Amino acid sequence: MEQQAQVEKIPPTTLLTLPPEILSQIFSCLVDETEGKPDIQAILKTCKHLYEIALPISVSVFRNTVHSYSGSSSCSRVRNIRFLRYILVSKPWLAKHVKTVIIGRCSVYDDKYLGFNQRGEGHDAVTSDELAVYRHNIEFFLGQLPSGYTQSWYKQWLTDLRSGTSDSQFALILLSCPNIRTILYVEPEGTRHFGQLIRFIRNLVGINRSIQTPGSEWGDGNHPPMAIPLSNVRDVFHETPNYKNGYKTFYLEAPDILAFPRIRFYECILANGDSIAATMFKTLPLRSSSVEEIVLHCSYLCPDALAGMLGACKALKKFEFTYGRLEVSPDLMTPRDIFEALLPHADTLEELYIHLEENGDKDWEWVEYPSKLYLGPGLPQLRNLKKLTVGMQALTGMLAFQPETHDEDDQMPMEIEGAARIIHCLPENLENLLVRDCGVAILDQVEELLAAIERGGRFGKLTDIRLIFNAWKMDMEVDGPEIERLNSNSANVRLDVVLQNDLGYVYDLGFCITEDDDYAIERNIMSRINSRHVRDEYLESRGKVSDVDEIPPYLLD
């Protein structure tokens, strides 16, 4: 009885009695990158105690995207203005708590859109007092270089902030928030300040490295470290609304982004990189970037552009490339070009995903060197590769069927003479293998691989194999004799055979979708800005949709 009485005296645990650290973790779950107005706003209206804990978390994600008639996500200039006022003027201590910035298409030409797109309801303007605060922030960073380099930019930036261009506002948000970890943005419609800001950061990184290097021109120990904006950024994603021609200016931003001092993840949707892009990437010193994962979805790159991009990375762990029909050019990189660009990362690369749409003719320059159409026996040099997704041609040099082409005299060979067999092409540490665009020609080689695994020799870690066949081009059944033969030889390996229809094939490529709304709006299903939930579902089901499965329903947020 006495113990029961003591227990009854203990006050019950309530939300208000939880430690602030626990409350912070709970409240952080209420901040959603996909929502325009996160649920945490309701917490701010409860009581003073919870308000003080939730307030820094409420600004941790700044999302400013507005769907426009053009099919892109623009940004609201009014929302930019109010956010800058809040974190730099009203409560300046909050700027350090901004961790993620998600912004739609900004522009230096906002005024021409006022007739049909206000980019946010209401009207707002920057006051003289607010402009003085913004001037101080800009002066602090730009003042680290001689005024001759920054004076005209400084004046133009203040002019554009006064007139309210979204490009100048976006750049100031990035400049003023020191702990941003993630940036997601849509291709700007012209940049005057954002583009110059990331180039400025790249220059500061180079100068600061020189200052901190003994024996360099400035490395005498008398210079303090420079204040570098965006120095805590780990993750950058950007995309374009131009689904026809792609992101043709991504090379103006990507090399500078890769120079961020702590970046780890870089992703671009619809990147379109030709020889000019190659020149820009080659301005990056070899092995100078800290980026570890690169994803290029629905993209086109020439071999030199890819080599420059990957060559700038110190230690790449993951590379994903999905081909997009943005250019018909003999300069399109082949599987062998991809392998050669990855070789500098032979000791660090753990995951490789390549989808080159092998069923389509891409006018590759392969005639003189057919071996460029497959990765080749050098693949085992990628010693730490654990997960590989690749087409049958790129892995074995064999095609399931002849791609349609306008030139019947210039057709790709159904089999590359002298191509190595799968058992000689796989790295020994591989754990997961997915081969798409398969035909019956691969069955004997897979049997040979399964037998080697059963004998306990090489490939002891390879326990998951998936083969995707183009069922709409071949007369195959999931319970046919060829598939049954494979299944009987895989006691120690989980073997999945997927017979895809043409819709499943297109779905795996991740083409854009169109909203059935008052206005047709295209949205890429890999978009982290407009389709985050769709993206997650797509990545979960990619490579698993078979001939009998339904394509995931009309995927919209």
N, C-alpha and C positions, 0 to 999 in steps of 0.2 A: 504493500500500500504506500509505503514511504517513497519507494522508487517511482511509482506511478505518479505520485504527487509532484516529485521533482521534474519528471518529464513534462507534466502538464504546465509547469511554470516556464518552460523554455518557449520563447516566442516563435511563432511559425515563420519560416523563410518566405519572404515576398520579393518581388522585383526590386523594391527600394532597398532591401537589406543586403542584396548581393554586392560583392566587391566591385569597384569601378572597372577592374580589368575584365571580369566576367561579363559585365554589362556591355563593355566595348566590343567584345567578341560577338555577343548576341546581336547588337545593333548593326555590326558590319554586315550581317547576313541580310539586312533590310535594304542594302544598297545594291541595286541591280543595274548592270551596264546597259541592259536592253530597255529600261524604263525611262521615260522622260521625266517623271516625277516620282522618285523612289518613296517607298513606304516609310522611311525614316522621318519624313517630314511630319508625320503624325506624332512621333515621339517628342518633337520639339515643342509641342503644344500641351504637354501633360503637366510637368512641374519643373521647378528651377533645377533640382538635382539631376533629373534625367536630361534636361536641356543642355546642361554644361557638359555632360558626358557625350551626348549625341551630336552636338554642334560640329566638332571637328570631323566626325564621320560623315556628316551630311554634305560636306564639300569634297569628300575623297574622290567622287566621280563627277566630273562635269560633262554632261551630255547635251549637245546642241545640234540636233538634226531636225529638219523640216522637209517633208516630201514636197517636191515641186512638180509642175506639169511636164518638165523635160525628162522625168524619170530618174533624176539624181536626188541626192539628199543635200539640200542647201542648209545653211545655218541662219539663225535669227540674229541680226545685228543688235537688236534690243536686248536679247538675252545675254549676248557678249558684254554689252555695256553694263548691265546690271550685275553680272558676275564680277567683272573687274572692280566695280564700285564697292561691292561687298567684301572682296578679299584683299583689296589694296587700300581702300579708304575707310570704310566703316569698321572693319575688323581685320586689320592687316596681319594679325598673328595667325589667321586661318590659311594664308597662302601656302605655308609649309605643309599643310595637311592634304593638299590636292595631289592625288596619286595617279588618276586616270583622266585623260582628256579625249573625248570622242566628239568630233566635229564634222558637220556636213560640208558641202562645197562652199568655200569662201572665195572672195573675189576682190580685185582692185577696181572692178567696174560695177559696183552695187547699184549705183544710181540708175543705170539703164533698165533695171528690172522693176523699178518701183511701180510701173504701170500695171503689172500683173502679179507681182510676187513681193509682198512687203517683207518677207523673211522674218516674220514675227509680228504679233499684234501690238498696237500702241506705238507711241513715239517717245524717244528719249534722246537726250543730248549730253555731251560731256561738258561739265562746268569748268571754269578757269581753275578753281581749287583742285578739282580732280586731275586736270591736265598737269598741274604742278607736281602732283604725286607721281604720275606716270613719267613725267620728264625726269624726276629724280631716279627712278628705277632704270630708265634707259641710260642715263648718264653714268650710273654706277658701272654698268657692264661695258658700254661702248668706250668709256673713258680709259679703259685699260690699253687701248691702242692709240697712237698719235691721232690728233683731231683731223689731220689731213685725210685719213682713211675713212673716217666715220662722220664728218661734219654734215655733208650733204644728205647722207642717209638719216641722220638724227633729225634734221629739220623736216625732211619729207615724212618721216614717221609721225612726228607731232602734228603735222598738217593733216595727215590721213586719219589720225585718231580724232582730231577735231571734227572732221567731216563725217567720220564714222564708217570707214570701209572695214569690211569683215576681215580682210587680209591683215590689216594693221592690228586689229583687235586680237585675232588668233595668235599672232606673233608675240604680242605683249603678254598674253596669258602664259605662253610657253616660257617666255623670258623671266617671268616674275614668280613662278612656282618652282622652288628648288628641288622638290622631292617627287616630281612626276616619274612614274615607272612605266606607264603605258600610254602610247599615242595612237589613236585610230583616226584617220582622216580620209576624205574624198579628194581626188585630184583638184587642186585649186584652179579657178578660171583666171589664170594669170597670177603671178606672185611678185610683189615688190618687197615685202618685208619678211614673210615666212621663208622664202627661198634665200634671201640674204642672211637671215638669222642662222640657218643651219650651215651656211658656208662660213659665217663668222665663227660659229662654234668649232667647226673643223680647223680653222686657222688658230683659234685659241688653244685647242688641244695640241697642235703641232708646236706652237711657241712655248706652251707650258712644259711639254716634254723636253724641249731644248733647254729650258731654264733649269730643269731638274736633272739634267745629264751632265755629270762632271766632265770637264774638258771641252764642252761645246762652246759656241760663241758667247752665250750668256750664262753658262753653267759655272758661275764663280761663287755660288752660295749666298749672294747678296740680294737675290730677288725672291720675294715670297711667292707661293703658289698663286696662280691666277684663279679668279672666280669664273667658273665655266657653267653657263646655263645648260640645262638638260643633261647634266653629268651623271644623273642617277637613272636615266632611261634604260630599261632593259628590253622593251618590246615595242616595235613599230609595225603598224599595218596600214597600208593605203591601197585604194582602188580607184577605178574610174567609172563614170557612167557611160563612157563611149564604148559600147559593146561591139561596134563595127570595126573600128580602127585600133582599139586598145589604148593603153596608157603610153602614148608615144613620147611623152616628156618625162617619164619616170626616172630616166638617167640623169636629169637635172637635180634630182633630190636624193636618189638612192646612194651614190657614192659618199655624199656628206653624212647621210644617216648612218652608214656603216662605219663612219669615223667617230661616232659617239663613244666616249671612253668606256662605258659599261654595258653596251648593248649586247643582248644575247639572242634575240629572236627577231627576224625580219621576214615580212610577208608582203607580197604584192599581187593583186588580182589584175589580170590582163596586161601584164608588162609586155612592152613591145620594144625590143632592143636590137638596133642594127649596128652598123660599123661606127656610127657616132657615139652610141652608148659604149661600145668597146673602148673608144678613145678616152671617154670620161672615167670608166672604171680603172683604166690603167694608170690614172693619176694617183690612185691609192697605192701606197707602198706595199710590197709583198708581205703577207703574214702580219699585217698591222691591225686588223679589225678583231674585236673580241666576240663577234657574232658567232653563235654555235649552231643555229638552226635557220635555214632559208627555205621558204615555201613560195613557189611561183606557180600560180594557178591560171589555167586558160591563157597561157603566155607564149610568146615567140621570142627567141634569142638567137643571135648568130654565135658561132663558136668562140670568137674572140671576146665578145661581151661576157659570155659565161665564164671563160677562163680568167678574165680580169676580175669579175665579181668573186669567184671562189678562191682565186689566188690571193685576194686581199685578206682572207680569213686566217686567223692563227690556227684554229683547231675546230673544224666543222664536225658536228656530231650527227646532223640530220640534213638531208637535202630532198626536196620534193619538187618535181616538175610535171605539170600537166599541160600538154600541148593545146594551143588554141589557134584556130585558123585566122590569124591576123594578117599574115603575109604569105604569099606564095613565092618562095625565093630559094635558089640553090644554096644560099648561105645558112639555111636552117640547120642547126646542129644535129648531128647524127648520134646514135648511141655511143659510138666510139669517142666522139668529141666530149660527151658527158663523162665518160670514164677517165679520159686523159685530164679533164679539168678537176676531177676528184682525187687524182693520185696524190697530190700534196697532203691529203688528209687520210692517207691509207691507215695510219695508226689510231685515228680518232673517230672516223665515221662509223656510226652504229645503225643508222636507218637510211635506206635509199628507196624512194618511190618515184618511178618513171612511168608516165602514161603518154605515149607518143601517137596514139590513134593509128595504130599500124594498119588498120583496114582502109585507110585513105592514102591517096598519092599526094606526097608533099613536095615533089620535085627536088628531092635530095640530090646533092652532087656526089653520087656514089659509084658512077659507072666505072671509073678508072680503078677505084678501090672498093669492091663490093664488101670487103670485110668491115667497112665502116658501119654497116647496117647492124652489127651485133657487138656486144660488149667485149667478147673475146676471152681467151683463156687467162688474161691478166687479172680477171675479177678476184681471184683468191688473194691478190695483194692487199685488198681491203680487209685486213686481218681481223678487225674488231667488228665487222658488219654482222649485226644480229637479225635485222629485219629487211627483207628485199621484196619489193613489188615491181614487176617488170613484165613486158610483153614477150611472147614466145620468140618472135624474130630477134629482139634485142638480146635474149638469153642464148638462143640456140642457132640463130641464123636461118631458121625455117619459118615459112609463112603457112597459115591455115588455108588461105585462098588468095588469089591474085587481086590486089586492089584495082579499082577502076581507074583508068588513066586516059588522057586525051591522045597520048602517043603510044600506039600499040608496039612500036619498035623500041620503046624505052621502058619496058616493064621490069619491075624488080624481080630478081630470081626467087623461085620458090624455095631454094636451098642454097646456102653459101658453101661453095666447095672448100673443104678442109676445115669447116667450123668444128670446134671442139664440142664434145658431148657434155651434157649437164654435169655429170659426175666429176668432170675435170674443170668446171667453171665456177663452182660454188666455194665461198670461203668456209673454212672448217668450223668457225665459231657461229655460223648461221643458226638461228633458232626458228625463224618464221619465213616461209617462202610463199609468195603468191605470184602465179604466172597467168596472165590474161591473154586473150586472143589466141587460145590454144586450138590446135587441130589434132587429128589422129596421129600425126607424125611424131608427136611428143610422147606417146604412150610407152613405147619401148624404152625410151631414155628415163622416164619416171620409174618404170619397173626396175631398171638397173640401179637407180638411186635408192629405191626402197630396199632392194636386196642388200646393198652395201650397208645401209643403216641396220638392217637385221643382223648382219654379221658382226656388228659391234666395232667396225673400223672407224673411218672418218665420219664426220657429221653426227657425232654422238649427241650434239645439242639440238639437232634439227628434229623437232617434234610436231610441227604444224605446217602442213602443205595444203594449199588451195589452188585448184586449176579451174580457170574460167574458160569455157568453150562458147563459141559464137553459134548458138543453136539454130538461129534463123538462116545460117549459111550451110549447115551440115545436117545430115540425117542421123541424129544420135538420140538415144534415150537414156535417161538416168539409170535405168536398170538393164541397159544393153550389155552385151558380153565384154566389150572393152572396159567399161567402168567396173563391172563385177570382177574382172581379172585384177584390176588395180586394188580394189578393196580387199581382196583375199591375201594381198602381200604386204599389209601395213599394220602389223600387230603393235609395233612400237611408235607409230606415227599417226596422228590424227589427220586423215586425208579427207578433204572436202572437194567434191566435184560440182561445179556450178554450171548449168546450161543456161546461158543468158539469151533473152530475146533482144531485138533491136532497141526497144525502149530502155531495157536495163543497161545496154551498152552506152547509150546516150546519157543516161542518168549518171553512170560512173564517171563520165567525162566532166560532169558538173557544169553543164551549160546553164545560162541564165533562165529565170522563170519570169512570167509576166502576171502581174496582178489583174484580176478581173474586177476592176473598180470603175469609178466614174471616168478615170483617166488611166490609160495603159501605162504602167510603171514597171520597167524591167528591174529585176533585182538578182544579183548573182547569189547562188545558194551557198557559196563559200564566204559571203560577206559577214564580217564581224560587226558591221555598223547597222545594216538593215535586216539581216536575216540570221541573228545569232542562234536562235532555237532551231531554225531550219538547218543551219550549218552543222550543229551538233548531231542532229538526226542523220544527216547525210554522211558525215564521217563515220558514224556508228554502223551504217548499213552499206557503205561503199565496198564493193567487191563481194557482196553477199546476195544481191538481188538475182534470183534465178528465173528460168523460163516460166515456172509455174507460180512464182510469187507475184504479188501485186507490187508495182512501183509505189513507194511511199506516196500517200495522197498529195494532191496539189499543195505543195509545201509553202505555206506562208506563216508568218508570225501570228 
